[in-house]
Amino acid sequence: MRRRDTLASASVLVLALSSVGLSPAMAQEVASEPVGPAVTNVSDIIVTAQRRSQRLQDVPLSVSALGAEQLEASRIQSVEDFQGRVPTLVYSEHNASDPQIRIRGIGSDFDGASLERSVAIFVDDVYLGRASGGTADLFDLDRVEVLRGPQGTLYGKNTVGGALNFISARPTQSPLARLSATIGNYNTLEARAVVSGPLTDAVAGRFSVATRNHDGYNVNLNTGNDVDDLSSVALRGALDIDVSDTVNLVLSADSYRRRGAGANRHAINIGNLAFAAAAGPDARHNYLVDDGRQDTDTSGMSARLEWDSPVGAVTSITAYRTNDADIALDLGGNRFSRVPGAITAPFGNSNAIKESADQYSQEFRLGNTIGAFSYVAGLFFFHEEVDRREETVIFAAASPIDQVNIQDAESSATSYAVFADGTYRFNDQWEFGVGLRWSKDDKSYKALISGNRFPGLPWAVDEDKSWDAVTPRVTLSYHATPDRMIYGTVSRGFKSGGWDGQPTSLAASSVATDPEYVTNYEIGAKTAWLDRRLILNASAFYMDYTDLQIFTLTALPGQLVPVGALVNAGSAVNAGIELEANLALTDQTNVSLAYGFLDTEITDDVMVGTLNVNGNRFSRSPEHTLSLNVDHTQSLSADFDLGLHGSYRYTSDYFYNTENTAPGLVKATNIFDASAELIALNADWKVSLWGKNLTDEEYPTHIIVSANTGFARFAPPRTFGATLTWTY
């Protein structure tokens, strides 16, 4: 009943936003007025969310776009920084190779050689098969597009929650150079450089580099060393080649190298006296078995060919990418000893992962506009090979024998797809779109699972499986005026199946998890008011899931640590509202807001141990997310401007676990960031002072839930510093 009320209320809100424009008399009156220039550029942002260039305000989808200036002003350096700035997006990170992104309550909790994510990441339209690609530094980007809701028609598999597309800045036809250097607390040292310009009359090039270094935010009391530190280098290069008047070729390559110690863990929501006695004194100081490591390397290259042919715009994207990860973590962070009488937790747990992956992809697209009909159609191919070794060790204070579980796995995946999407414009007001995609996944999985944690080990697995899916979408749009549109859409997405990376029996190791499917029903409005000084967009959605994949932790007899499993939850639903607003109060002051409301529920009987989670909320799906950003520019003199930026982010309570129990409860958070910059108008430089998490809020970003407690990784503390930027 509550979800029906949510959807009904949201529908009224969406229609109210366009009510003025939907009145025929008012629509005629507004349309007859000249459309004045936008005070801000928000309404004129160009995106390619539908695989063609469009104004953001003309796209009948829930899309957030963050441009280069906004990314810089907010110091957005990773996907984690989008949390709160994009409605219903929540980010957590188990380790540097396992980012967990959720949009509208949908994401993935489990990693494995054959497993994939519910929110897909693309770099310049190239799909990243491995999740570790999502932890790379973001720099030298033209924009980031975040598409909310299933994108199965144009983006393919693993987009049931949505998709993120990072669009790199392209080589420029005029010389450009930019240097920046940053210092901050925790011995933060950062440097970035960009050089771009023409190499010949037909070739332009761009090269950029970024380095980040900081000490650890937390301390391992066993060794006295920092953990959660970072040392990274990112490189990107591109050549933009005009082969002829009708053919353009962009060759690009990128590389990212990350090194650092392991992640901190701290016991929270403690209901066990032994854990309470053995826990670290605070969230930043804990007892890890060793410092661990979080080392990742990712690189790729692509060739994008665009041909303005007689039959339409032909695009070919050929890409190769590779990812390597070497991770070692203590998952508890408590004091542990087998010495009689020593203060100790009942058990400890460590995890080590080595993974290597290679992928190849090819996409062909043909797009054209014939009269009132626009379309894009294409073919897609993807192949990935993954080698992964994961070792889990559980040590008990009461036993000298460790429980060990080792998985050596190889996975191969090949995907094919055919898709088409078209839009017909009946007149200046009405537009109808329909699209369809057929996808096929072929997967093979081999694994040797050894150790002594489960009876009957070792197990050998050699399985293969194929799935196919049809993912359509239908959209109807009504443009009441050039600046006000409402739309309704029905779309479908799917996430591929795979094999559990940590099975508890031979039978479980051989059974593949089924794909998950979602159907999205959505209405929305995109509007501009006050001569485009106010941009106000809203959407209301209802999403119906089949075979939703969820992660569970279950206590089994003889096991000190709950056992993780990936299962299909049957049916589930969620409904919500998303609002985005941008107001130019004056020519110098701009205010933006993003809000998401989310109501989720598992609607099938699913047993997690002895608990039926039917009726529970999805894990990591806060009911409310909100961000408020204020930017002000003040002229100080003919030579200098002062820029001020402030942001506030709120996330309401949510459960980290599907069971919705107290150890997995995350309390509401309030985060404040701010910056001030002095801009030299005639000298091509600026200096900024910045601070993030100014109130030093301590809040968990990842929790492993155990009996009577949760072991949490915490967000970075308060950070601050100064950045000097020079541009030529």
N, C-alpha and C positions, 0 to 999 in steps of 0.2 A: 504494500500500500504506500509506503514512504517513497519508493522509487517512482510510482505513478504520480504522486504529489510533486516530487522533484521535477519530473519531466513536464508536467502541466504548468508549474510555476515558471520554469525556464522558458517554455514556449511562449507564455504571455510576455515575459521579459524581452525575448528576441523580437517578437512582433511589435512591442511597444517602441523599441529602438528605431524601427522604420515606420512608425505610424504616421508621422508627418509626411514622409515621402510616399506612403501608400495611398494617401488621400488624393484622388484624381485632380481636384482643383489645385491643391497645394503642389502636387507633382508638376503640373503644368506651369505654375507660377515660379517654382524654384528652378525648373529646367530652363525657363526663359531668361533667367538672370545670367549674366556672364560669370563664368567660373573664375574666381580670382586666383592669383598665385598662392601656393601653399606657403604658410609661414614656416613650417618645418617640412622636411622631406619625407615624412612618414608615409603620406598617402601616395607618394611617387616612387617608393621602393620597388625595384624590378626583381622578380623572383622567377625561378624556373621549376616550381613545385609540380607543375603539370607537364614537364618536359618541353616547355616552350616559354618564351619570355612574356611575362604579364605583369601588370601592376599588382602589387600585393592585395589591394582593395578589390580587385576584379576576380580573384581566385575563389571559387566556391568550395573552399576547404578550410579547416582550422589549421592555420599556418602562422608561426611566429618567425620573424626575420630579425636578426641582429647584424647590423652593419659594422664595418671596420672601426668607425669612430666610437660606436657604443661598446664594442668589445674592448677597445683600448681604455676608454674612460672608466669602465667597470672592472678593469684588470681581470678580464675573463681569460684564463690561461689553460683551462681544461674543461671537460664536459661537466665536472662536478660544480663548476661555477654557474651553470645554467639553472641549478636548483633554486626555486623561488622566483626566478625571472621569467620562466615559462609556465603557464598554468598547468597544474596537475603533474608536472615533472618532478620526480624524486630520484636522487642519486645516492648510491652507496658503493663501497669498494671493499671487498674481502682482502684483496691484495692487488699489486700493480698489474697483474695479468687477468684480473677478474672484476671489471667494473660491472655494476648492476644498475641499469637504467630502467625506470618505470615511468610510463605515461598513461594517465587515466587508470592507474592501479595495476597495469599489466607490465610485467617484466619477467626476468629469469633469475633464479637463485642458484642454479646448479651448473657447475662446469664439468666438462668431460670431452674426450676426444671426438665423440660423434654428436655432441649436443650443441645447439645453437640458441640464439637470443630472440626475445619477442620484440625488441626495439632494435632496428637495424641502423648501422652507421655507414654512410657513404662519403667518400672523398672524391670530389669532382665527378660524381655519378658512378664511381667505382665502389661496389659492395665489398665491405670488409668481413670476411668470413669468421675471423677469430676476434673474440671480445677484447683481447689485449690491445688491439689497435685503437680502442676507445680511450686509452689512458695517455696517449701521446699529447705533447704540448700543442696548443692551438696558437698559431702565429702567422702573420702575413696572409690573412684571409680577406677576401672581398666581403663575405657575409657568411652567416650560418642560417640555414633554414630548418626549422623544427616542425615537422608535420605530425599532428596529433590524430590518433585513430588509425584504423587499418588502411594500408596503402597497397593492397595486394594487386591492384590492376596495373599500375605503372611502375611500382617498385618491387613487386614480387614477394617471395617468401620471407618469413620472419619479420614482418612489419605489422603484426596484429595490434601492438600498442602504438606504433608510429615509426617515424624514421627521422634521422638527423643527416643532413647533407652539408658538408663543409666545402665551400667553394673558394678555391685559392685565388689570390690576386694575380691577374695576368700581366705579362710583360707590357710595358708602356711604349708608346711611340716617341715619347720625349724623355730625356735623361732624368732619372730620379735616384736619389741616394738618401737613406735614412739610417741614423745610428741612435741607439738608446742604451743607457747604462743605469742599473738600479742597485742600490744598497739598502739593507734593512736589518731588522733584528733577526736573531738566530743566524747571524753571519750570512744573511742573504746577499748573494751577488748574482746579477743577471746582466746579460748583454744581448742585444739584437742588432742585426744589420741587414739592410735590403739595398740592392743595387739593381736598377732596371733601365732599359733604354734600347734604342735601335742598334743593331750590329751591322746590318746592310739595309738597303732600301726595302727588302722583302722579309727581313728577319729581325725580330726583337727578342731580347733575352731578359731573364729575371733570375736573380740568385739571392737567397736569404738564409740566414743562420740565426739560431737562438740557443743560448745556454742558460741554465738555471742551476743554482747551487744554494743549499741552505743546510744548516745543522738540523739534527733531529728535534722534533717537537716534544719528545718523550725520552725517559731515561730507563734503561735496564739496570735495576739495582743489583743484580747478580754480577754484572761486569763493570758497572759504572759508565757504560758507553751510551751514546745517543742511539735512538731508533727512530724510524719514520723520517730519516734524512733524505736528501735528494741531490743527485748530480746528473744532469742530463744535457745532451747536445742534440739539436734538431737541424737538419739541412733540407733545403728545397731548391730545385732549379727547374726552369722551364724555358723552352724556345717556342716562339710563336712565328710560324712560317707561312707567308702568303705564297702558296705554290703557284697560283694563277689568280685571275680575277674572280674565279668561282670556287676555288679550293683553298681551304685553310687547314694547317696541320699544327697541333700543339703537342710537343714532346715534353714530358715532365717526369721528374724523379724526386723522391723524398726519402729521408732516413731519420730514424729516431733511436737514440741510445740512452737508456736509463740505468743508473746504478744507485744502490742504497741498501741500508740495513732493513731488517724486517719490520713488521707492524706491531705496534703496542696493543696489548689486551688488558682489560681491567674488569674485575667481577662487579656486576651491578645487580640490583634487586635481589640481594642475598637473603636466602631463607635457610641457609645451612651454616651452622656455627663454625664448622671446620673451614669452609671457604672464607667466611668472614675473618677468621684469625689469620689466614694465610694470604689474604689479598694485599695488594700494594696500598700504601698510605693514601694515595689519591689517584685520580685518573691519569696523571702524567708520570707517575713513578710506580713501576711494577717489576715483578720478578720473572724474567724470561729465561728459559733454559740456556739459550744463547742469543746472540744479536740477530741471527738470521740474515736473509738477503731478499731483495726484490730487484732482480735484474731482468730487463727486457730489451729486445732489439726488434725493430720493425722497419721495413723498407719496402719500396715499391716503385714501379715505373709504369707509365701509360702513354699511349698514343691516341689522340683524339683528332679524327679527320672529319671535317665538315665540308660538304659539297653542295653548292647551290645548283642542283641539277634541273634539267627541263621538266622532270616529274615531281619536283619538290626538294625539300631540304633533307639531305642524306647525312646521317651521323654514324660514325663507327668509333667505338671505344674499345681498345685492346689494352689489357692490363695484366701485370704480374705483381704479386706481393708475397712477402715472406715475413713470418713472425717467430721469434724465439723467446722463451721465458724460462727463467731459473729462479724459483721461489722456495724459500725455507722460512717457516713461521712457527712460533709457539702460540698455540690457540687459547691458552688459559691465562698466563701472566701471574700465577700465584706461586708462593713459595712451595717447594716440593722437596721432600727428603724421605729416605727410608731408614734414617737413624731413629731408633726408639726414643720417644719423648720429644722429638723435634716438632716445631710448629710446621705443619704441612697441610696442603690440600689433600683430599682423599685420592685424587688422581691428577695427572697432567696429560697433555696431548700436543703432539707436534705434527707438522705436515710439510712435505717437500714435494715440489712439482718441477719437472723438466718437460717442456713441450716445444716442438718444432713443427711449423706448418708452412706449406706452400700452396698458393692458389693462382689459378689462371682464369680470366674471364673475357668474354667477348660479347658486345652488344651492337646490334645494327638497328637504326631507327630511320623511318621515313616520315616526314611531316609536311603538311601542305594546307593551304587555305584555298578552297574553290568556292567563290561566291560567299554564301553565308555559312558554309560548312568548313570546319577546321578539324584536322585529325592528326594523330600520330600512331604509327604501327611499328612493330619491331620483333626481333628475335634476340634471345638471350641464352648464353652458355656459361657455365661455371664449373670448375673442377678444383677440388681441394684434397690435399694429402696431409694427415696429421699423425705425428708420433708423440706419444705422451707416456711418461712414467710418473706415477704418484705413489708416495709412501707415507702412510699414517702410522704413528707409533703412540700407543697409550700405555702410560706407566702408572702403576698403582702403588700407593704407600704400603699397603698390606701384603704385597706380593713382589718377589724378586724377578718375576718373569714379565717382560713387556708383551703387550699385545701388538702384533705387527700385521699390517695389511698393505700389500704392494700390488699395484695394477700396472702392467706393461701393455699398452694398447696402441693399435694402429687403426686409423679410420680413413676411408676414402669416400668422397661424396661427389656426385656429378648431377648437375641441375640443367634442365632445358626449359625454355618458356617461349610462348608465342603470345603477343598481346596487341590490342588495338583499342584506341580511345578516340571518340569523336564528339564534336559539339556543333549543334546547329543553332544559328541565331535567327529566330523567326522575325524579329523586328528589333527596334532599339531597346525594348524592355525585356522580352522573353528569350530565354536560352535553355536548350535541352542538351544534356550530355549523356553518353552511354559508353561503357568500356567493358572489355572482357580479357582475361588472361588465363591461359592454360599452362600449368607448371607440372613438371615431373622431376622427382628426386630419386636417384639410385644411390644407396649407401651400402657399404660393407664395413664390417667391424670384426677385428681380431683382438683378443686379449688373453693374457696369462695372469691370473689372479692368484697370488701366493701369500704365504705368511701363516700365522696361527690364530688370527682373530676370530675366524668363523670355522665351524666344524666342516670337515671334508676338503679343506684346501690342500693342494692347489686345484683351480678350475681353469679349463681352457675353453675359450669362446671363439667361434668362427661362424658369423652370421651375415646375411645380407637381406636387404629389404628395399622395396620400391613403393613410393606413394605418388599420387597425382592429385591435383586440385584445380578447380575452376573458381576464379575470384573476379566477380563482376562489380560494377558500380553504375549507378544511375543518379543523375543530378538534374534538378530543375532550378533555374535562377530567374529572379525578377529584378530588373534594374529600374527602380522607381524614378531615379534621377541619375545623372552621371556620377553622383557621389553616394548613392544609397542603394544597396542591394540586399535582398534576402534570398536564401537558398535552402533547399532540402536535398538530402542525399542519402542513399542506401548503398553501403559498400561492404565488401567481404574480404577477409584476410585469413592467412593460415601460417602456422609455424610448423616446420618439419619435425618428424619424430626422430628418435635415436635410442641409444642404449645407456642405461644407468652406469655412471662412472664408478660407483661404489656399491656394488650389489652385495647382498647378505647371504645369497645361496646360489648354487649352480643354476637352478631353475630361473631365478630372477636375473642372473647375468645374461641369459640367452633371450630374454623377452624384450622386445623393443617397445618403448613408449610411443603411443599413437600421436599423430599430429594434433595440434589444437586449431580450432576454427572459431571465427568470430564474425557476427553480422552486426553492422553499425547502422543505427538509424539516427539521423542528425538534421537539425535545422539551425540556421545561423543568419546573422545579419552583419554586414560590413557597411559602416556609415561614416560620413564626414559632415561636420557641422561648423557653424561660425566661420564661414569662408575657409574651411579646411584647417582651422586652428584646433579643432577637436576631432580626433579620430576615435570612434567608439565601435568596437566589434564584440559580438557575443555569439556563443553557440550553446546548444543544448543537445545532449546525446543519450542514447540508450543502447547498450551493447550486450549482445546475447552470445554466450560462449558455449561451445561443445568440446568436450574432452580437454578442458583447461589443464595445462601442465603445472603442477605445484610441487614445491619442495617440502618434505616433512622430516622431522626428527623424532624418532620413536625409540623408547627404552625397550630393549630386548633382554631376556634372561641371560645372565652371564656376561653382559656387556657393561663396562663401567661408564662408557660414553654413549649417549643416544646415537642411533644409526640413522644417517641421512638416506633418503630415497626420493626418487622422482616418480610421481604417479599422475595419472589422469584423474581429475576431480569430477568428471562428468560435466554437468551444466553449472553455469554461473552467470551472473548478470551484474552490470554496473550502469549507473546513470549519473549525469552531472551537468554542471554549468561551467563555462569558461568565459571570462571577460578580459578584454584588453582595451586600454584607453590611453590616449596621448593628447595632452592639452598644452598648447603654446599660450601660456598666460600673458606673456609679452614677447617682444622680439628677443628678449634676453633670458627669459625664464621658461623652462619646459618641465612638465610633470607627466610621468607615465605610471600606469598601474596595470598589474596583472593579477587576476584572481581565479581560483579554481575551487569548485565544490564537487565532492565525490562521494557517492553512496554505492557501496559494493557488497555483494553477498554470494557465497557459495550456496547453490540451491539443490545439490544432490547429496545423498548420504556418502560421506567419505570418512573412513575410520583411520585416525592417526593414533596408533596404539589402541588404547581403550576409549578414546574420545572421538565422538562423531562431530565433525566440524561443519555439518550442514547448518546454515544460518550465520556462519562467521563472516567477518569482513576479510577481504583479501589482505595478505601481508603487505606492509609498507604502502598503504593507501590512505594517507591522512584525509580527513573530511574537508579541511580547509587549507589552501595554500594562497599566500598573498605576497606581493612585492609592490613597493612604492619607491619611485626614483624621482629625484629633483635635480635639475641642472640649471645653473645660472651663470651667465657671463656678464661681467662688469668691466666697463672701460675705465682704466686708471689714468691713462694719458694718451697722447698721440702715438706713443711707442709701446705701451703695454696694456694687455687685458688680463683680468683675473677670472679664472673659471672655477666654479664650485660644483661639486657633485656629492649627493648623499643618497643612500639607499637603505631601505628597511625591508626585511624578509620575515614572514611569519609562517610557521608550519604547525598545525594542530597536532594533538596526540595521535599516535597510531601504534599498531601492533607490528612488531617485526616478524612474528611467527604466525603461521596459519591457525594454530591452536588458540590464538588470542588470549594467552595466559600472561600473568603478571611479569615473569622474567623477561618477556619480550616486549614490554610496554615502553615506548619512547615518549617522554613528556614533550609538550609544546615548546617550541624554540622561537626566540626573537633575536634577529641578527641585524647589526648596524654596520655599514661601511661608509666611508667618506673619503674625499680627496679634494685638494685645492691645487691649482696650477697657475703659474705665472707665465704668460705667453708674450714673447717678444715679437711684435708685429713686423719689424723691419730687419730682424736678425736671424730668422729661420730656426729659432730654438725655443724650448719651453722647459720648465722644471716643475715637477709635481710632487707634492707630499700626499701620501696615501695611508690609509689604515683599513684593515678588514677585521671583522668580528671585534669591534671596538670595546664591547662590554665583556669580552673574554668569556663568552658563553661556553660551557662544557656540555656537549651533547653527543650521543653515540651516532655513528654513521653505519655501523655494521655490528650485528649481534649474533653470536652462536649461542642458542638457547639450550641449557642443560637442566637437569633436575634441580629445582630450587634456586637457580641463579642463571644469569646470562653473562657471557664474556664479550665485552664490547670494545670496538675500536672507535676512538673519538676523533671528531673533526679538529682541524688545526686551531690552535689558540689565537689570541690577538696577535696580529702581525702588522708591522708598519714600516715605512721606508720612504725613500726619495728616488725619483726617476728623472734623468736628464735626457731630452730628446732633441736631436738636430736633424733638420731636413733640408735637402738641396733640391 
